[in-house]
């Protein structure tokens, strides 16, 4: 092949490649998709307790009852959390060692309704807003006389799936 023929073929190939890679002014060769995400509110739980009262001298048996109030303020989001599990712990005089459950009995009520104990936790299924609980602690062991106990209530918000 002649040099002029080879040069003509290469020139034609270059023109075809260049024209294939160009776009007209009306061609749309790129685009962007946007989406806005609304970040939800925080789910929060705040706990407060008031002093226990009771321990009256008029008791005629070996049990003394004390009553305290615990408040848990729950901020949930559109029903995403619908259960509050309350887990009580009664600690002895040192404030760190849990007492043997045979030495006391504990009851947690919301209003006049006693909460149900299940797997060591009391469950409340209506928890958005301020929730006030009455805790009745019945001391059953006379060896606890003249000591102190600490009643801790751990609250945990839990998302549950309703039964279908």
C-alpha positions in Angstrom: 0.0 0.0 0.0 1.1 3.5 -0.7 1.8 6.0 1.9 -1.0 8.2 0.7 -3.5 5.4 0.9 -2.5 4.5 4.5 -2.7 8.2 5.4 -6.2 8.5 3.9 -7.4 5.4 5.8 -6.1 6.7 9.1 -7.6 10.2 8.5 -11.0 8.6 7.8 -10.8 6.5 10.9 -9.9 9.6 13.0 -12.9 11.5 11.6 -15.3 8.7 12.3 -14.0 8.3 15.9 -14.3 12.1 16.5 -17.8 12.5 15.1 -19.0 9.4 17.1 -17.8 10.9 20.4 -19.4 14.3 20.0 -22.9 15.3 21.2 -25.4 17.9 19.9 -26.3 20.8 22.1 -29.8 19.3 22.9 -28.3 16.0 24.1 -28.6 15.4 27.9 -25.6 13.4 29.0 -25.8 13.6 32.8 -28.4 13.9 35.6 -28.6 14.0 39.4 -31.2 12.5 41.7 -31.8 14.1 45.2 -33.7 12.9 48.2 -34.2 14.6 51.5 -34.2 12.5 54.6 -36.0 13.8 57.8 -34.0 12.7 60.8 -36.4 11.5 63.5 -36.5 12.8 67.1 -34.5 11.0 69.8 -36.2 8.4 71.9 -35.4 9.3 75.5 -36.1 8.1 79.1 -35.6 10.1 82.2 -36.0 8.6 85.7 -36.6 10.2 89.1 -37.4 8.8 92.6 -38.9 10.2 95.8 -38.1 9.2 99.3 -39.7 6.0 100.6 -42.2 6.4 103.5 -43.7 3.8 105.8 -42.2 1.4 108.4 -45.0 2.1 110.8 -44.6 0.7 114.4 -48.2 -0.6 114.4 -47.3 -3.6 112.3 -48.4 -6.8 114.0 -46.4 -9.3 111.9 -42.8 -9.7 110.9 -43.3 -7.7 107.7 -42.8 -3.9 107.3 -43.9 -2.1 104.2 -42.3 1.0 102.7 -43.7 2.9 99.7 -41.8 5.1 97.2 -42.6 6.8 93.9 -40.6 6.5 90.7 -41.2 8.6 87.6 -40.1 7.8 84.1 -40.6 10.4 81.4 -40.5 8.7 78.0 -40.3 10.5 74.7 -41.1 8.0 72.0 -41.5 8.6 68.3 -44.9 7.7 66.7 -45.3 4.5 68.6 -41.9 3.2 67.7 -41.4 2.3 71.4 -44.4 0.8 73.1 -43.1 -1.0 76.2 -41.2 0.1 79.3 -39.5 -2.7 81.2 -38.8 -1.9 84.9 -36.2 -4.1 86.6 -36.0 -3.6 90.4 -32.9 -4.3 92.4 -32.8 -4.1 96.2 -29.3 -3.7 97.6 -28.2 -4.2 101.1 -26.5 -1.9 103.7 -23.4 -1.4 101.5 -25.4 -0.1 98.6 -23.8 -2.5 96.1 -24.7 -6.1 97.0 -28.1 -7.3 95.9 -30.3 -8.7 98.7 -31.6 -12.3 98.5 -35.1 -12.0 97.1 -36.4 -14.1 100.0 -35.8 -11.2 102.4 -38.2 -8.8 100.7 -41.2 -8.6 98.4 -41.6 -5.8 95.8 -44.7 -4.6 94.0 -44.8 -2.0 91.2 -48.1 -0.2 90.4 -49.2 2.4 87.9 -52.2 4.1 89.4 -54.3 1.3 90.9 -53.0 -1.4 88.5 -50.2 -3.7 89.5 -47.7 -4.3 86.7 -47.0 -7.9 85.8 -43.6 -9.5 86.6 -42.1 -11.4 83.7 -38.5 -12.6 83.5 -37.4 -10.3 86.3 -39.0 -7.1 84.8 -42.3 -5.4 85.3 -43.9 -4.3 82.0 -45.9 -1.2 81.1 -47.3 -1.0 77.6 -48.5 2.6 77.7 -45.4 4.7 78.1 -45.3 7.9 76.1 -45.0 11.0 78.4 -44.7 11.0 82.2 -45.3 7.6 83.9 -45.5 7.5 87.7 -45.1 4.2 89.5 -45.7 3.3 93.2 -43.2 0.8 94.5 -44.2 -1.1 97.6 -41.3 -2.8 99.4 -42.2 -5.3 102.0 -39.3 -6.3 104.2 -39.8 -9.9 105.4 -36.5 -10.6 107.2 -36.1 -9.2 110.7 -32.3 -9.3 110.5 -32.6 -6.3 108.2 -33.7 -4.2 111.2 -31.5 -1.2 111.8 -29.9 -1.4 108.4 -30.4 0.5 105.1 -31.5 -0.8 101.7 -31.3 0.9 98.3 -34.1 0.3 95.8 -33.0 0.8 92.2 -35.4 0.6 89.3 -33.8 0.3 85.9 -36.1 1.4 83.1 -35.6 0.3 79.5 -37.7 1.3 76.5 -38.4 -1.6 74.2 -39.9 -1.7 70.8 -42.3 -4.7 70.6 -44.2 -6.2 67.7 -47.9 -6.4 68.4 -49.5 -9.9 68.0 -51.3 -10.4 64.7 
